[in-house]
């Protein structure tokens, strides 16, 4: 199986290299990896001491890593932190601005034995963390050979995954390399025990810690506050076409609401198409400074990085993606203690937070435009809304502290020189 795995990685990387012309996501995925070893060498010249290496797939997993990185820095301030990404969408967003507690950011090279050996020889990590998934066998095996402490956190596994199939022995070996696995839920812990991995502890989802931190110190946008002050606002996060099909009838028939809509993809043509379908006045955020009118009902966000703080202006939120590739982060609005609506999930087990929010009474799944309208109007009732707000606050409060549990567990598992920084 190892031979087959290595061949598949080689073939995958080869195909990508052949498709690396232009500026597509695939092209950037290949081109971005070319300077990795030079970047790591430069990083190591600046940080000659101990290094914690965190690997994440993309931006969502990085958000899960941030609270753990912060706790590690508190415990070991002299330890440098290197974060690697697989996806361009994560890497390119993160390098645009300074990242608190992070000392270096780069891509992870393709998972060949040679790349794994060279990378680990250059980085010389004292501890390695993988976040949620994106487990690359050669890097993990090589770290294990070198006796580097290995941890996986925010793990959320499902019984249909390859690890739990009769042919999944090779991939189970990957999981067994970890010194400890910190899971989001009991189900994952039980699945791991069934395949002979007892070193698993339920610590919850670190995203709760992250969204709580954002809600306590959100970015402030005075121009948006002035535009929608004292108005009934719904924030729509990560909207796809399928989501807008549900929302547009309500938007056109309920002028008492005002809307801040952040599309999943910033496509000017798509936004313009949605604007044509809306009967009320709408505007893009990039045009707002030149159009200070107060009669705007719909504001489209045509940049990246604002969404998680925009929920502070909302009475309720709708989070997109459930009808398509996957539900976006519903914990961000819940951290601001507002009810959240979302589409009917295709893959329920992949997004357990959706079911949990419904159990608490602050999350609401909608199948179509009629169901959406019914729930929003129900939330206009004072008692119903108050209950949903209280439920959101309780849900977040009940799930805080995951990052602290993980770092305490790691410090109990391994010892390194904790220098004062």
C-alpha positions as CSV (number, residue, x, y, z in Angstrom):
1,X,0.0,0.0,0.0
2,X,2.9,2.4,0.7
3,X,4.2,1.9,-2.8
4,X,0.7,2.7,-4.2
5,X,0.4,5.7,-2.0
6,X,3.8,7.1,-3.1
7,X,2.9,6.5,-6.7
8,X,-0.4,8.3,-6.3
9,X,1.3,11.3,-4.7
10,X,4.0,11.3,-7.5
11,X,1.3,11.1,-10.2
12,X,-0.9,13.8,-8.5
13,X,2.0,16.2,-8.3
14,X,3.1,15.4,-11.8
15,X,-0.3,16.2,-13.2
16,X,-0.5,19.4,-11.3
17,X,2.9,20.5,-12.6
18,X,1.7,19.9,-16.2
19,X,-1.3,22.1,-15.4
20,X,0.7,24.9,-13.7
21,X,0.4,27.4,-16.5
22,X,-1.5,30.7,-15.9
23,X,-2.9,31.9,-12.6
24,X,-5.5,29.2,-11.7
25,X,-5.7,27.8,-8.2
26,X,-3.9,24.6,-9.4
27,X,-1.1,26.7,-11.0
28,X,-0.7,28.7,-7.8
29,X,-0.6,25.5,-5.7
30,X,2.4,24.3,-7.8
31,X,4.2,27.7,-8.2
32,X,3.8,28.6,-4.5
33,X,5.7,25.4,-3.5
34,X,8.8,26.2,-5.5
35,X,10.5,28.4,-2.9
36,X,9.5,26.4,0.1
37,X,12.9,25.0,1.1
38,X,14.5,28.5,0.6
39,X,11.8,30.0,2.8
40,X,12.3,27.3,5.5
41,X,16.1,27.8,5.4
42,X,15.6,31.6,5.9
43,X,13.1,31.0,8.7
44,X,15.6,28.8,10.5
45,X,18.3,31.4,10.3
46,X,16.0,33.8,12.1
47,X,14.8,31.3,14.6
48,X,17.6,29.0,15.7
49,X,15.9,27.6,18.9
50,X,12.9,25.3,19.3
51,X,10.2,25.2,16.7
52,X,6.6,24.0,16.8
53,X,5.3,23.1,13.4
54,X,1.6,23.3,12.7
55,X,0.1,21.9,9.4
56,X,-3.3,23.0,8.2
57,X,-5.2,22.3,5.0
58,X,-6.6,25.7,4.4
59,X,-8.1,28.8,6.1
60,X,-10.8,27.0,8.1
61,X,-8.3,24.7,9.8
62,X,-5.9,27.6,10.5
63,X,-8.8,29.3,12.4
64,X,-9.0,26.1,14.4
65,X,-5.2,26.2,15.0
66,X,-5.0,29.8,16.2
67,X,-6.3,29.3,19.8
68,X,-3.9,26.4,20.3
69,X,-1.0,28.4,18.9
70,X,-1.8,31.2,21.2
71,X,-1.9,28.9,24.2
72,X,1.4,27.2,23.2
73,X,3.0,30.7,22.9
74,X,1.8,31.5,26.4
75,X,3.3,28.3,27.8
76,X,6.5,28.4,25.7
77,X,7.1,32.0,24.6
78,X,10.6,31.3,23.3
79,X,9.3,28.6,20.9
80,X,9.0,29.7,17.3
81,X,5.8,28.7,15.4
82,X,5.9,27.6,11.7
83,X,2.6,27.1,9.9
84,X,2.3,25.2,6.6
85,X,-0.7,25.2,4.3
86,X,-1.7,22.8,1.6
87,X,-4.2,25.1,-0.2
88,X,-3.5,28.4,-1.9
89,X,-6.8,29.8,-0.6
90,X,-5.5,29.5,2.9
91,X,-1.9,30.5,2.4
92,X,-2.6,33.5,0.2
93,X,-5.1,34.9,2.7
94,X,-2.9,34.5,5.7
95,X,0.3,36.0,4.3
96,X,-1.4,39.3,3.5
97,X,-1.1,40.5,7.1
98,X,0.9,39.8,10.2
99,X,-0.3,36.8,12.2
100,X,-0.2,37.0,16.0
101,X,2.0,34.3,17.6
102,X,3.1,32.9,14.2
103,X,6.7,33.3,13.2
104,X,6.7,31.7,9.7
105,X,4.2,30.7,7.0
106,X,4.8,28.5,4.0
107,X,3.3,25.8,1.8
108,X,3.8,22.1,2.7
109,X,5.9,20.4,-0.1
110,X,4.2,17.5,-1.9
111,X,4.3,14.4,0.3
112,X,7.3,12.4,-1.1
113,X,9.8,10.7,1.1
114,X,12.6,13.0,-0.2
115,X,10.6,16.2,0.5
116,X,9.6,14.9,4.0
117,X,13.3,14.2,4.9
118,X,14.6,17.5,3.5
119,X,11.8,19.5,5.2
120,X,12.2,17.9,8.6
121,X,16.0,18.2,8.4
122,X,15.7,21.9,7.7
123,X,12.9,22.7,10.2
124,X,14.1,20.4,13.1
125,X,10.8,20.7,14.9
126,X,10.5,20.0,18.6
127,X,6.8,19.2,18.3
128,X,4.4,18.7,15.3
129,X,0.7,19.4,15.2
130,X,-1.7,18.4,12.5
131,X,-5.2,20.0,12.5
132,X,-8.4,18.1,11.9
133,X,-7.3,16.1,8.9
134,X,-5.0,16.5,5.8
135,X,-2.7,13.8,7.1
136,X,0.3,13.3,4.8
137,X,1.9,9.9,5.4
138,X,5.5,10.5,4.5
139,X,5.8,13.6,6.7
140,X,4.2,11.8,9.6
141,X,6.2,8.7,9.2
142,X,9.4,10.7,8.9
143,X,8.6,12.8,12.1
144,X,7.9,9.5,13.9
145,X,11.3,8.0,12.8
146,X,13.0,11.1,14.3
147,X,11.0,10.7,17.6
148,X,9.4,14.1,17.2
149,X,6.3,14.4,19.4
150,X,3.2,14.3,17.1
151,X,-0.3,15.5,17.9
152,X,-3.5,15.7,16.0
153,X,-6.2,18.0,17.4
154,X,-9.8,19.0,16.5
155,X,-10.1,15.6,14.9
156,X,-13.6,14.7,13.7
157,X,-13.7,11.3,12.0
158,X,-16.6,9.4,10.5
159,X,-17.1,5.7,10.2
160,X,-17.3,5.8,6.4
161,X,-13.7,7.2,6.1
162,X,-10.9,5.0,4.8
163,X,-9.3,4.5,8.3
164,X,-12.3,2.3,9.4
165,X,-12.6,0.2,6.3
166,X,-11.1,-3.4,5.8
167,X,-8.6,-2.0,3.3
168,X,-7.5,1.0,5.5
169,X,-4.6,-0.6,7.3
170,X,-2.0,1.7,5.8
171,X,-4.0,4.8,6.8
172,X,-4.5,3.4,10.3
173,X,-0.7,3.2,10.6
174,X,-0.7,7.0,9.9
175,X,-3.1,7.6,12.8
176,X,-1.2,5.3,15.1
177,X,2.0,7.5,14.7
178,X,0.4,10.2,16.8
179,X,1.4,10.4,20.4
180,X,-2.1,11.7,21.2
181,X,-5.2,12.6,19.3
182,X,-7.5,15.3,20.6
183,X,-11.0,14.8,19.2
184,X,-14.0,17.1,18.8
185,X,-16.5,14.5,19.9
186,X,-17.0,11.2,21.7
187,X,-17.9,9.4,18.4
188,X,-14.4,10.0,17.0
189,X,-12.8,8.8,20.2
190,X,-14.8,5.6,20.1
191,X,-14.0,5.0,16.4
192,X,-10.3,5.3,17.2
193,X,-10.5,2.9,20.1
194,X,-12.2,0.3,17.8
195,X,-9.1,0.3,15.5
196,X,-6.6,0.1,18.3
197,X,-5.9,3.7,19.0
198,X,-6.6,4.4,22.7
199,X,-4.5,7.5,23.0
200,X,-7.4,9.8,22.2
201,X,-9.1,12.5,24.4
202,X,-12.2,14.5,23.8
203,X,-11.4,18.1,24.0
204,X,-14.0,19.7,21.7
205,X,-13.8,22.1,18.8
206,X,-11.2,24.8,19.1
207,X,-13.2,27.0,16.7
208,X,-15.4,28.0,19.7
209,X,-12.3,29.5,21.4
210,X,-11.4,31.3,18.1
211,X,-14.9,32.8,17.5
212,X,-15.2,33.9,21.1
213,X,-12.0,35.8,20.8
214,X,-13.2,37.5,17.6
215,X,-16.6,38.4,19.1
216,X,-14.8,40.0,22.1
217,X,-12.6,42.2,19.9
218,X,-14.3,42.5,16.5
219,X,-13.0,44.8,13.8
220,X,-15.2,48.0,13.7
221,X,-16.6,49.4,10.5
222,X,-18.0,52.9,11.2
223,X,-19.3,53.4,7.7
224,X,-21.4,50.2,8.1
225,X,-22.5,51.1,11.5
226,X,-23.7,54.5,10.3
227,X,-25.5,52.9,7.3
228,X,-27.5,50.4,9.4
229,X,-27.7,52.0,12.8
230,X,-30.9,51.1,14.6
231,X,-32.1,49.0,11.7
232,X,-33.0,45.3,11.5
233,X,-30.1,43.7,9.9
234,X,-29.4,40.2,8.6
235,X,-25.9,39.2,7.7
236,X,-25.6,36.6,5.0
237,X,-22.2,34.8,5.2
238,X,-20.6,32.8,2.3
239,X,-23.5,33.0,-0.1
240,X,-23.7,30.7,-3.1
241,X,-26.3,30.9,-5.9
242,X,-28.4,28.1,-4.2
243,X,-28.5,30.2,-1.0
244,X,-29.5,33.4,-2.9
245,X,-32.4,31.4,-4.5
246,X,-33.7,30.9,-1.0
247,X,-33.1,34.5,0.2
248,X,-34.1,36.7,-2.8
249,X,-37.9,36.2,-2.4
250,X,-37.7,37.3,1.2
251,X,-35.3,40.2,0.5
252,X,-37.7,41.5,-2.2
253,X,-40.8,41.2,0.0
254,X,-39.5,42.4,3.3
255,X,-38.1,45.9,3.1
256,X,-38.1,46.2,6.9
257,X,-35.0,44.1,6.9
258,X,-31.6,45.3,5.8
259,X,-29.0,42.9,4.5
260,X,-25.2,42.6,4.5
261,X,-24.3,39.9,2.0
262,X,-20.8,38.3,1.8
263,X,-20.6,36.1,-1.3
264,X,-18.5,32.9,-1.1
265,X,-16.6,33.9,-4.2
266,X,-15.9,37.6,-4.9
267,X,-17.2,37.7,-8.4
268,X,-18.3,41.1,-9.6
269,X,-20.4,39.7,-12.4
270,X,-22.3,37.4,-10.0
271,X,-22.9,40.2,-7.5
272,X,-24.2,42.4,-10.4
273,X,-26.6,39.6,-11.3
274,X,-27.9,39.4,-7.8
275,X,-28.3,43.2,-7.7
276,X,-30.5,43.1,-10.8
277,X,-32.8,40.7,-9.1
278,X,-33.2,42.8,-6.0
279,X,-36.0,45.4,-6.0
280,X,-34.5,47.6,-3.3
281,X,-31.4,49.8,-3.5
282,X,-28.1,47.8,-3.2
283,X,-24.5,48.7,-3.3
284,X,-21.0,47.0,-3.1
285,X,-18.8,47.8,-0.2
286,X,-16.1,49.2,-2.5
287,X,-18.6,51.8,-3.7
288,X,-19.8,52.9,-0.3
289,X,-17.3,55.7,0.3
290,X,-18.5,57.5,-2.9
291,X,-22.2,56.9,-2.3
292,X,-23.0,57.9,1.3
293,X,-26.8,57.5,0.8
294,X,-28.7,56.2,3.8
295,X,-31.4,54.6,1.7
296,X,-29.5,51.4,1.0
297,X,-31.2,48.1,1.8
298,X,-28.5,45.6,0.7
299,X,-24.8,45.9,1.1
300,X,-22.6,43.4,-0.8
301,X,-19.2,42.7,0.7
302,X,-16.7,42.5,-2.2
303,X,-13.5,41.8,-0.3
304,X,-12.1,39.1,2.0
305,X,-11.5,39.3,5.7
306,X,-14.5,41.2,7.1
307,X,-17.2,38.6,7.5
308,X,-16.3,37.2,11.0
309,X,-16.7,40.7,12.5
310,X,-19.8,41.8,10.5
311,X,-22.1,39.6,12.6
312,X,-21.8,42.3,15.4
313,X,-24.3,44.4,13.3
314,X,-26.8,41.6,12.8
315,X,-30.1,40.7,14.5
316,X,-29.9,37.3,12.7
317,X,-27.6,35.5,10.3
318,X,-27.9,33.2,7.4
319,X,-24.7,31.1,6.6
320,X,-24.4,29.6,3.2
321,X,-22.8,26.5,1.6
322,X,-25.0,23.7,3.0
323,X,-26.8,23.2,-0.4
324,X,-23.5,22.7,-2.1
325,X,-19.9,22.0,-1.1
326,X,-20.3,22.4,2.6
327,X,-21.7,24.7,5.3
328,X,-19.5,27.6,6.2
329,X,-18.8,28.6,9.8
330,X,-22.0,29.0,11.8
331,X,-20.1,29.4,15.0
332,X,-19.0,32.9,14.0
333,X,-22.5,34.4,14.2
334,X,-23.4,32.3,17.3
335,X,-20.4,33.8,19.1
336,X,-22.2,37.2,18.8
337,X,-25.3,35.5,20.4
338,X,-27.6,35.7,17.4
339,X,-29.7,33.0,15.8
340,X,-28.4,31.5,12.6
341,X,-30.2,29.9,9.6
342,X,-28.6,27.6,7.1
343,X,-29.7,25.4,4.2
344,X,-30.6,21.7,4.4
345,X,-27.4,19.8,4.8
346,X,-26.4,17.2,2.2
347,X,-23.7,15.7,4.5
348,X,-25.0,16.0,8.1
349,X,-22.2,14.1,9.7
350,X,-19.5,16.5,8.3
351,X,-21.0,19.4,10.2
352,X,-22.0,18.3,13.7
353,X,-22.2,21.9,14.9
354,X,-25.4,22.3,12.8
355,X,-27.2,19.6,14.7
356,X,-25.9,20.9,18.0
357,X,-27.2,24.4,17.3
358,X,-30.6,23.0,16.4
359,X,-30.7,21.0,19.7
360,X,-29.9,24.1,21.7
361,X,-32.5,26.2,19.8
362,X,-30.3,28.8,18.1
363,X,-29.7,27.1,14.7
364,X,-32.4,26.6,12.1
365,X,-32.2,24.5,9.0
366,X,-34.3,25.7,6.0
367,X,-35.1,23.7,2.9
368,X,-36.5,26.4,0.7
369,X,-37.7,30.0,0.5
370,X,-41.0,29.3,2.2
371,X,-39.3,27.6,5.2
372,X,-36.8,30.5,5.4
373,X,-39.6,33.1,5.6
374,X,-41.5,31.1,8.2
375,X,-38.5,30.9,10.5
376,X,-37.4,34.5,10.1
377,X,-41.0,35.7,10.9
378,X,-41.1,33.5,13.9
379,X,-37.9,35.0,15.2
380,X,-39.5,38.4,14.9
381,X,-41.6,37.4,17.9
382,X,-39.9,38.8,21.0
383,X,-40.1,35.6,23.2
384,X,-38.9,33.3,20.4
385,X,-36.0,35.6,19.6
386,X,-34.9,36.0,23.2
387,X,-34.8,32.2,23.7
388,X,-32.7,31.8,20.5
389,X,-30.2,34.5,21.7
390,X,-29.9,32.9,25.1
391,X,-29.4,29.5,23.5
392,X,-26.6,30.8,21.3
393,X,-24.8,32.3,24.3
394,X,-25.2,29.0,26.2
395,X,-23.9,26.9,23.3
396,X,-20.7,28.9,22.9
397,X,-20.2,29.1,26.7
398,X,-20.6,25.3,27.0
399,X,-17.9,24.6,24.4
400,X,-15.1,27.0,25.4
401,X,-11.7,25.9,26.7
402,X,-10.7,23.3,24.1
403,X,-7.3,24.9,23.3
404,X,-6.4,25.1,26.9
405,X,-7.2,21.4,27.4
406,X,-5.1,20.5,24.3
407,X,-2.0,22.4,25.4
408,X,-2.2,21.1,28.9
409,X,-2.4,17.6,27.5
410,X,0.6,18.2,25.2
411,X,2.7,19.5,28.0
412,X,1.9,16.5,30.1
413,X,2.9,14.2,27.2
414,X,6.2,15.7,26.3
415,X,8.9,17.9,27.9
416,X,11.1,20.3,26.1
417,X,13.1,23.3,27.3
418,X,10.5,26.0,28.1
419,X,12.6,29.1,27.8
420,X,11.2,32.5,28.8
421,X,10.8,34.7,25.8
